[in-house]
């Protein structure tokens, strides 16, 4: 039996039927002093096929170490840490799999093989282990190749642990995220520290302090516990999670179940926000829910910027006089609210006709679902499932006063080419104002 504890784990994994590969860390990749001892990491795989997922998604690496919990990491890249075998991880870095040198452990494993062969024992087991290591090394090379190819094509849906995030610049707003109907939706406005929905848990979502959930379908709320847990793992301040008031008790139960299973605190602030209520999120921003129309209780959100503007009657007065009036208790400013971003989540187009949603249609940027784009699906079918058909959007095109509109949540039946063609063929007054989030297609 091996003396090295890392090799002992390797041996046990092989005996249990896992396919594994050991990765040796080079100090030069981390820029560390020579006295730091690199740690070798184990990648347990139940089969090479698990490295890849369907529908052109980038492959995933599943890394575990003696010092860290299991985590998913960016495609084609491995998590690297440094420290002694009994020390905490000192530094972290993602390293391309293609650059990871062949582990010296494989050589030590080969010595073990030679010894067993000399003893005339365990020949079959050794061949199996050597073959498993060889298969995983091949898989790693294919993985790195596939990641590079998709990166060159500009593909890559944002998934749990992936570093790549779909990013758009729309009329002064930087938007990131992914949204595929029935699979996952998470749209972020990093400048506001806000994320809307979290079907899985994109890496970039973890950096957002506020998470607004529109409804309880899994492709919109499934990643909420992972989001909270990951922020806790990184020692970030507890996030604020906002949900429709009606589902708050159930979401509390969801967190309780994960606490019992995981044994972690999952520290966060959970708020139930009802239609018409408001939440001040700082930085002169206020968020207010609005009514949407899905097959289960749902709501969208508007983010307002709040500014104070000097009243007209005080314009032109000397600054000393204005200061004097303010100190005497006179209200010298008017509070101006500007709807900046509106996010619908899943809904039928009935939200467009709701008179209470006037600000939604006047927000500078409207992020709305457009699940179905063509005649292959009827309007009736879209409505039956609580979704929006492009044909109905076109019928109400004159209602949209927004400077820009971002279409999301397209059905997975469409290709990126289908989506872009539909956007390009939009008639006035929508043509030139609509952008599509196509990550994952």
C-alpha positions in Angstrom: 0.0 0.0 0.0 1.2 3.5 -0.8 2.5 5.7 2.1 1.4 8.9 0.4 -2.2 9.7 1.5 -3.0 11.1 -2.0 -1.9 7.8 -3.6 -4.0 5.9 -1.0 -7.1 7.8 -2.2 -6.2 7.0 -5.8 -5.9 3.3 -5.0 -9.2 3.2 -3.2 -11.0 5.0 -6.1 -9.6 2.6 -8.6 -10.7 -0.4 -6.5 -14.2 1.2 -6.3 -14.4 1.3 -10.0 -13.8 5.0 -10.5 -11.7 6.3 -13.3 -9.2 8.8 -12.0 -6.3 10.9 -13.1 -3.7 12.7 -10.9 -2.6 16.2 -11.9 0.8 17.5 -10.8 1.1 21.2 -10.2 4.1 23.1 -11.3 5.3 25.9 -9.1 6.0 28.1 -12.1 2.3 28.2 -12.9 1.5 29.8 -9.6 4.6 32.0 -9.3 5.4 30.5 -5.9 8.7 30.2 -4.1 10.5 26.8 -4.5 9.9 25.9 -0.8 6.1 25.6 -1.4 5.2 22.0 -2.0 2.7 21.5 -4.8 -0.4 19.4 -4.0 -1.7 16.8 -6.5 -5.4 16.8 -7.2 -7.7 13.9 -8.0 -10.3 14.0 -10.7 -12.8 11.1 -10.2 -14.9 10.3 -13.3 -17.6 7.6 -13.5 -17.0 7.5 -17.3 -15.5 9.6 -20.0 -19.0 10.2 -21.5 -19.8 12.2 -18.3 -17.2 14.8 -19.4 -19.6 16.0 -22.1 -23.2 17.1 -22.1 -25.6 17.3 -25.0 -26.7 20.2 -27.3 -23.3 21.7 -27.9 -22.7 22.6 -24.2 -19.1 22.9 -23.2 -17.8 19.9 -21.2 -17.3 20.0 -17.5 -14.4 19.0 -15.2 -15.2 17.5 -11.8 -12.4 18.1 -9.4 -11.9 17.0 -5.8 -9.0 17.5 -3.4 -8.2 16.4 0.1 -8.6 20.1 1.2 -11.7 21.2 -0.6 -15.3 20.2 -1.3 -16.3 18.8 -4.7 -16.9 21.6 -7.2 -17.5 22.1 -10.9 -14.9 24.2 -12.7 -14.6 25.9 -16.0 -14.3 23.7 -19.1 -10.8 22.6 -20.1 -9.3 24.1 -16.9 -8.4 22.5 -13.6 -8.4 24.0 -10.1 -4.9 24.4 -8.7 -4.0 25.2 -5.1 -0.7 25.3 -3.2 0.4 24.4 0.3 1.7 21.4 2.2 -0.3 18.2 2.5 -1.5 19.3 5.9 -1.8 23.0 5.3 -4.6 25.1 4.0 -4.7 26.0 0.3 -2.6 29.1 -0.1 -3.4 30.2 -3.6 -5.8 29.3 -6.4 -5.5 29.4 -10.1 -7.2 27.9 -13.1 -4.8 26.1 -15.4 -5.5 24.8 -18.9 -5.8 21.0 -18.9 -3.7 20.9 -22.0 -0.8 22.4 -20.0 -1.0 20.0 -17.1 2.1 17.8 -17.1 1.8 14.0 -16.9 1.7 13.2 -13.2 4.8 11.8 -11.6 2.3 9.6 -9.7 1.6 7.7 -12.8 5.2 6.7 -12.8 5.0 5.6 -9.2 1.9 3.7 -10.1 3.9 2.0 -12.9 6.5 1.0 -10.3 3.8 -0.6 -8.3 2.6 -2.4 -11.4 6.1 -3.8 -12.1 6.4 -5.0 -8.6 3.1 -6.9 -8.7 4.0 -8.4 -12.1 7.3 -9.7 -10.5 5.3 -11.2 -7.7 2.9 -12.8 -10.3 -0.1 -11.1 -8.6 -2.7 -8.6 -9.5 -1.7 -8.5 -13.2 -5.3 -8.1 -14.4 -6.1 -5.4 -11.8 -3.0 -3.5 -12.8 -3.9 -3.6 -16.5 -7.4 -2.3 -15.7 -5.9 0.6 -13.6 -3.4 1.5 -16.3 -6.1 1.4 -18.9 -8.4 3.6 -16.8 -5.6 6.2 -16.3 -4.9 6.1 -20.1 -8.6 6.6 -20.9 -9.0 9.6 -18.6 -5.8 11.2 -20.0 -7.2 10.8 -23.5 -10.5 12.2 -22.3 -8.7 15.2 -20.8 -7.0 15.9 -24.1 -10.3 15.6 -26.0 -11.9 17.9 -23.3 -9.2 20.6 -23.8 -9.6 20.3 -27.6 -13.4 20.6 -27.4 -13.2 23.6 -25.1 -10.8 25.4 -27.4 -12.9 24.6 -30.5 -16.1 25.9 -28.9 -14.3 29.0 -27.6 -13.1 29.7 -31.1 -16.7 29.5 -32.4 -17.9 31.9 -29.7 -20.1 29.3 -28.1 -20.5 28.3 -24.5 -23.5 28.5 -22.3 -23.1 29.8 -18.8 -23.3 26.8 -16.5 -22.5 26.2 -12.8 -18.9 26.9 -12.3 -18.2 28.1 -15.8 -16.1 31.2 -16.1 -17.5 32.3 -19.5 -20.6 34.5 -19.3 -22.7 35.8 -22.2 -22.1 39.5 -22.1 -24.0 42.3 -24.0 -23.7 46.1 -24.1 -27.1 47.6 -24.6 -27.6 51.3 -24.5 -25.2 51.8 -21.7 -26.2 48.7 -19.7 -23.8 45.7 -19.3 -25.9 42.6 -19.2 -24.6 39.1 -18.6 -26.3 35.7 -18.3 -28.0 32.8 -20.0 -31.6 31.9 -20.7 -32.8 28.8 -22.4 -36.5 28.0 -22.1 -37.1 25.0 -19.8 -33.4 24.7 -19.0 -32.1 27.7 -17.1 -32.4 31.4 -16.8 -30.1 33.8 -15.0 -29.7 37.4 -16.1 -27.3 39.8 -14.3 -26.8 43.6 -14.2 -23.3 43.7 -12.6 -23.3 47.5 -12.2 -26.3 47.2 -10.0 -25.1 44.0 -8.2 -28.4 42.4 -9.3 -29.3 39.0 -10.7 -32.7 37.9 -11.9 -33.6 34.2 -11.5 -31.1 31.4 -11.1 -32.0 28.1 -12.7 -28.5 26.8 -12.1 -25.7 28.8 -10.7 -23.4 30.6 -13.2 -20.1 31.6 -11.7 -20.7 35.3 -12.3 -24.0 35.2 -10.4 -22.2 34.6 -7.2 -20.8 38.1 -7.4 -24.2 39.7 -7.3 -25.5 40.8 -3.9 -29.2 40.7 -4.7 -31.1 37.8 -6.3 -34.6 38.4 -7.5 -36.7 35.3 -8.2 -39.8 35.7 -10.5 -41.4 32.3 -9.9 -40.7 28.8 -8.6 -40.2 26.8 -11.7 -36.9 24.9 -11.4 -35.3 26.5 -14.4 -35.6 29.8 -12.6 -35.0 29.0 -8.9 -33.1 25.7 -9.0 -29.7 27.2 -8.2 -30.7 29.4 -5.3 -29.2 27.2 -2.6 -26.0 26.8 -4.5 -25.8 30.5 -5.0 -26.0 31.1 -1.2 -23.7 28.2 -0.4 -21.0 29.4 -2.8 -21.0 32.9 -1.4 -20.6 31.4 2.0 -17.7 29.2 0.8 -15.9 32.3 -0.6 -16.5 34.2 2.7 -18.7 36.8 0.9 -21.3 38.7 2.8 -24.7 36.9 3.0 -26.8 37.8 -0.1 -30.4 39.1 -0.1 -32.8 36.8 -2.0 -36.1 38.3 -3.0 -39.1 36.0 -3.9 -42.8 36.4 -4.4 -44.4 36.7 -1.0 -46.6 33.7 -1.6 -43.7 31.2 -2.0 -41.5 32.6 0.8 -42.5 29.9 3.4 -41.8 27.1 0.9 -38.4 28.6 -0.1 -37.6 28.7 3.7 -38.3 25.0 3.9 -36.0 24.5 0.8 -33.1 26.1 2.6 -33.9 24.1 5.8 -33.7 20.9 3.8 -30.4 21.8 2.4 -29.0 22.8 5.8 -30.0 19.4 7.1 -28.4 17.6 4.1 -25.3 19.8 3.8 -24.6 20.7 7.4 -23.9 24.3 6.4 -25.5 27.5 7.6 -26.5 28.9 4.2 -26.6 32.4 5.7 -28.7 34.8 3.7 -31.6 37.3 4.0 -34.8 36.0 2.4 -37.5 38.6 1.7 -41.0 38.1 0.3 -41.9 41.1 -1.8 -45.5 41.7 -3.0 -46.8 43.6 -6.0 -46.5 47.3 -5.3 -44.0 47.0 -2.4 -40.5 48.4 -2.8 -37.0 47.5 -1.7 -34.1 50.0 -1.5 -31.0 48.2 -2.6 -28.6 51.2 -2.1 -26.7 53.1 -4.7 -29.8 55.2 -5.3 -31.7 52.2 -6.6 -35.2 51.0 -5.7 -36.8 47.7 -6.9 -40.5 47.2 -7.3 -42.3 44.0 -8.4 -45.0 44.1 -11.1 -47.7 41.7 -12.1 -46.9 39.0 -14.7 -49.1 36.2 -16.0 -47.6 32.7 -15.9 -49.1 29.3 -15.1 -48.0 29.6 -11.5 -47.8 32.7 -9.3 -45.2 35.1 -10.8 -44.0 38.6 -10.9 -41.5 40.7 -12.7 -39.2 43.5 -11.3 -38.4 47.1 -12.1 -35.2 48.8 -11.0 -35.6 52.5 -10.6 -32.9 55.1 -10.2 -33.8 57.7 -7.6 -32.5 61.3 -8.0 -33.2 64.5 -6.2 -33.7 67.5 -8.5 -33.9 71.1 -7.3 -37.4 72.5 -7.6 -38.0 75.0 -10.4 -38.8 77.9 -8.0 -35.3 77.7 -6.4 -33.3 77.6 -9.7 -30.9 80.5 -10.0 -30.7 81.2 -6.3 -27.3 81.6 -4.7 -25.9 78.5 -3.0 -25.9 80.2 0.4 -29.6 80.9 0.1 -30.4 77.3 -1.0 -28.4 76.0 2.0 -30.3 78.3 4.3 -33.7 77.2 3.0 -32.6 73.5 3.4 -31.5 74.0 7.0 -34.8 75.8 7.8 -36.7 72.6 6.8 -37.9 73.8 3.4 -38.2 70.9 0.8 -36.0 72.3 -1.9 -35.9 69.2 -4.2 -38.2 66.9 -6.0 -37.6 63.2 -6.0 -37.3 61.8 -9.5 -37.7 58.1 -10.3 -36.5 56.8 -13.6 -37.4 53.2 -14.6 -34.0 51.8 -15.6 -34.4 48.1 -16.1 -37.5 45.9 -16.1 -37.3 42.1 -16.1 -40.5 40.0 -16.8 -39.5 36.4 -16.2 -42.0 33.9 -17.7 -45.3 35.5 -18.7 -47.9 35.8 -21.4 -48.1 39.1 -23.2 -51.0 40.1 -20.9 -48.5 42.1 -18.9 -48.3 44.5 -21.8 -52.0 45.4 -21.5 -51.9 45.8 -17.7 -52.3 49.5 -17.1 -50.4 49.2 -13.8 -47.3 48.2 -15.8 -46.9 51.5 -17.5 -43.3 51.9 -16.2 -42.4 48.4 -17.5 -43.0 49.6 -21.0 -41.1 52.9 -20.4 -38.0 51.4 -18.7 -34.8 52.2 -20.6 -34.2 48.5 -20.9 -36.9 45.9 -21.0 -35.7 42.3 -20.5 -38.6 40.1 -21.6 -39.2 36.5 -22.6 -40.0 35.6 -26.2 -40.2 31.8 -26.0 -41.7 31.1 -29.4 -40.7 32.8 -32.6 -42.6 31.3 -35.6 -45.6 29.4 -36.9 -44.4 26.0 -35.8 -46.0 26.8 -32.5 -49.4 28.4 -32.2 -50.2 31.4 -30.0 -52.8 29.3 -28.2 -50.1 26.7 -27.3 -47.8 29.5 -26.0 -50.6 30.9 -23.8 -51.5 27.5 -22.5 -48.0 27.2 -21.1 -47.9 30.8 -19.8 -45.4 32.1 -22.4 -45.0 34.8 -25.0 -45.2 34.3 -28.7 -43.4 36.7 -31.0 -46.6 37.1 -33.1 -48.4 38.7 -30.1 -45.4 41.0 -29.3 -45.6 42.3 -32.9 -49.4 42.9 -32.4 -48.6 45.2 -29.5 -45.4 46.7 -30.9 -46.6 50.3 -30.6 -47.0 49.8 -26.8 -43.2 49.5 -26.2 -41.6 52.9 -25.3 -38.4 51.4 -24.2 -35.1 52.5 -25.6 -33.9 48.9 -25.9 -35.5 45.5 -25.5 -33.6 42.3 -24.7 -35.4 39.1 -25.8 -34.6 36.0 -23.6 -35.9 32.5 -22.8 -36.1 31.2 -26.4 -37.3 27.6 -26.8 -34.5 25.1 -27.1 -36.0 24.0 -30.5 -34.5 27.1 -32.1 -30.9 27.5 -33.3 -28.9 30.7 -32.9 -29.4 31.3 -36.6 -33.2 31.0 -36.2 -33.2 33.5 -33.4 -31.0 36.0 -35.2 -33.0 35.7 -38.3 -36.2 36.5 -36.4 -34.6 39.5 -34.8 -33.3 40.8 -38.1 -36.7 40.5 -39.7 -38.6 42.5 -37.0 -40.6 45.3 -38.5 -40.7 48.9 -37.2 -41.1 50.1 -34.5 -39.2 47.2 -33.0 -36.5 46.9 -35.6 -33.1 48.2 -34.3 -34.3 48.3 -30.7 -34.3 44.5 -30.0 -31.3 42.4 -29.0 -31.3 38.7 -28.3 -29.5 36.8 -25.5 -28.3 33.7 -27.4 -25.9 32.0 -25.0 -26.5 28.3 -25.2 -27.9 28.2 -28.7 
